[in-house]
Amino acid sequence: MALTISLVLLFGVLLLLLLRFKALGIGAAVIAVLFGFYLADTGARTTINTLVSAVANVVQDSGK
């Protein structure tokens, strides 16, 4: 089974849930979004993508 849900969508829903249940304030949410936006424009992007892909593959393989 392939990973069909977008991680951006997943993280967006998690961020909205944190805001909804007041586990995260508006200011912290804005900082989290901006941090992710600027982090995606750095050299760490490749490393992060590789790490997330490896974790997704492990989760996918453990379900078999």
Backbone as a ProteinNet text record, in pm:
[ID]
protein_1_A
[PRIMARY]
MALTISLVLLFGVLLLLLLRFKALGIGAAVIAVLFGFYLADTGARTTINTLVSAVANVVQDSGK
[TERTIARY]
84.4	0	88.3	60.8	141.5	94	186.3	153.1	84.8	-46.8	-121.2	-158.2	-146.1	-182.5	-59.7	-80.1	28	72.4	202.4	252.6	219.4	213.8	175.1	32.7	-56	-193.6	-199.5	-125	-122.2	-72.3	39.9	93.5	0.4	-66.1	-162.6	-279.4	-328.7	-438.7	-391.8	-271.6	-219.3	-203.7	-156.2	-142.4	-277.7	-377.7	-512.4	-569.6	-544.4	-591.8	-523.9	-394.6	-323.8	-380.8	-414.2	-475.7	-614.9	-690.9	-829.4	-836.8	-746.1	-747.5	-657.3	-615.1	-536.2	-407.1	-351	-221.5	-110.2	-150.6	-55.5	-123.1	-54	-110.7	-92.9	-163.8	-156.5	-13.8	51.3	188.5	283.1	271.9	358	327.8	200.8	163.9	224.1	218.8	278.2	428.3	493.2	637.4	667.4	585.4	606.1	593	492.4	471.4	586.7	625.8	736.9	867.3	890.1	1010.1	1012.5	900.9	892.6	913.2	855.7	869	1014.6	1082	1221.2	1315.8	1283.2	1365.3	1363.8	1251.4	1239.8	1330.5	1378.5	1463	1611.7	1646.7	1786.7	1843.1	1968.3	2033.4	1983.9	1915.9	1863	1743.9	1690.1	1571.9	1594.2	1708.4	1737.1	1746.8	1814.5	1828.7	1693.6	1611.6	1479.8	1392	1394.2	1315.9	1359.5	1490.1	1542	1498.2	1505.8	1466.3	1316.8	1234.8	1089.6	1055.4	1122.6	1099	1138.7	1250.4	1294.7	1195.6	1147.2	1048.6	918.5	875.1	753.2	768.8	886	910.7	908.7	964.7	963.5	819.8	742.2	602.3	524.3	549.7	480.5	517.4	647.7	693	645.8	628.7	584.9	437.1	363.1	222.2	197	301.7	285.3	285.4
-118.2	0	123.7	214.5	335.4	441.9	529.6	643.6	746.8	761.6	845.4	981.1	999.8	1127.8	1219.5	1340.1	1436.4	1472.4	1475.2	1512.6	1657.3	1742.1	1881.1	1886.5	1806.9	1801.3	1746	1640.3	1579.7	1678.3	1745.8	1842.5	1962.1	2000.4	2109.9	2074.9	1952.1	1907.9	1900.3	1848.2	1842.4	1981.7	2076.3	2213.2	2274	2248.3	2298.8	2236.3	2106.9	2041.7	2099.2	2126	2186.9	2324.7	2398.9	2530.3	2516	2421.5	2401.7	2366.3	2279.3	2233.9	2317.8	2432.3	2530	2471.9	2374.2	2320.6	2403.9	2494.8	2578.9	2712.6	2820.2	2952.2	2997.5	3102.3	3156.7	3200.2	3267.7	3313.1	3197.8	3092.1	2975.2	2904.1	2902.1	2839.6	2916.1	3047.4	3129.3	3105.4	3099.1	3073.3	2934.8	2834.7	2698.9	2694.9	2763.2	2766.3	2839.3	2951.7	3026.6	2948.8	2880.9	2799.4	2690.2	2621.9	2518.2	2574.1	2692	2755.7	2789.8	2850.1	2888	2768.7	2667.5	2547.2	2474.4	2479.6	2412.8	2476.2	2595.8	2666.9	2654.5	2566.2	2550.2	2419.7	2397.3	2273	2153.3	2176.9	2067.9	2000	2062.4	2007.6	1864.1	1836.8	1703.1	1601.1	1637.5	1547.1	1517.3	1619.3	1602.4	1514.9	1538.6	1457	1311.4	1288	1152.1	1083.9	1155.6	1100.3	1066.7	1157.8	1134.4	1017.8	1007.9	896.3	763	762.2	639.3	596.5	691.7	659.8	610	673.9	630.5	489.7	457	322	218.8	253.2	161	137.5	243.9	230.9	148.3	172.1	98.9	-48.4	-78.8	-217.1	-291.9	-222.2	-288.1	-328	-266.8	-299.3	-423.7	-478.7	-595.3	-723.6
0	0	0	-87.5	-101	-3.3	33.2	117.7	29.5	44.6	-48.2	9.4	139.2	197.8	195.5	156.4	150.4	291.7	312.9	445.4	478.1	377.6	400.5	453.9	396	443.7	585.8	611.3	744.2	849.2	821.2	916.6	932.7	826.9	835.5	926.7	913.6	1000.1	1145.1	1166.5	1303	1363.1	1283.8	1330.8	1365.1	1281.5	1310.4	1437.5	1458.9	1580.8	1704.7	1694.5	1807.4	1839.5	1735.2	1757.3	1816.9	1767	1811.8	1959.9	2003.8	2141.9	2231.8	2180	2254.4	2312.9	2241.9	2280.1	2218	2131	2060	2034.4	2066.2	2044	1900.3	1863.2	1727.3	1693.7	1784.8	1760.5	1735.4	1816	1798.6	1667.4	1627.5	1500.7	1383.4	1389.2	1282.7	1275.2	1389.6	1391.8	1336.1	1371	1319.6	1167.8	1114.6	969.8	900.3	954.2	893.7	901.8	1014.3	1027.3	920.4	901.4	798.7	659.1	634.3	504.2	474.4	570.3	548	553.7	634	640.4	506.5	436.6	306.9	202.1	228.7	132.9	166.9	261.6	302.1	248.2	276.5	236.7	315.5	426.4	508.6	442.7	340	271.9	225.5	164.4	111.9	224.8	331.4	445.3	509.1	525.4	585.7	496.4	366.4	273.5	276.2	283.7	290.1	419.3	530.6	659.9	662.5	613.9	612.6	519.8	406.8	314.8	378.4	450.7	516.7	624	703.1	807.1	743.1	635.2	567.1	511.9	459.3	408.1	520.1	636	749.4	797	805.6	847	745.3	618.9	513.2	516.8	536	537	661.8	773.1	895.6	888.6	797.1	781.8	697.5	639.7	551.1	629.1
[MASK]
++++++++++++++++++++++++++++++++++++++++++++++++++++++++++++++++

